[in-house]
């Protein structure tokens, strides 16, 4: 509910995932940005930590719940990169 930026038309967010412990939510958007939020995310209730690295949209973003070092993995659209 709260992952959509102000003025978004509902198609700007492509992928959302929550970590294993339900402490964080990650979202990939059409602008090449990954946003990390504290869980739960209520409408316009909190800012996100913005991560960049892709040139365009991010069709997939997921938490990799490795016990030793949890990570966020994202797949770029046209740049075809995994970060």
PyMOL commands that set and color helices and strands:
alter all, ss='L'
color gray80, all
select strands_A, chain A and resi 13-18+24-29+33-38+49-52+58-64+71-76
alter strands_A, ss='S'
color yellow, strands_A
deselect
rebuild
show_as cartoon
